[in-house]
């Protein structure tokens, strides 16, 4: 079963909400940016790595965190 979770990176809180309870596939990520809540998607590619979808939706300041998001999802997103 997949899980929702939160992480904090450099003082910024990111909430990950799963869109598939059965397997790791797609997450909505919520973050406060410039006084507004922003939402973007992180989805599994064919190789299993999670990628930011719609880079124009994700605040540019967080694009470099894509591999960190991937690691967090694989570590915290699924019960064993």
Secondary structure, 3 states (H helix, E strand, C coil): CECCEEEEECCEEEEEEECCCCCCCEEEEEEEECCEEEEEEEEECCCCCEEEECCCCCCHHHHHHHHHHHHHHHHHCECC
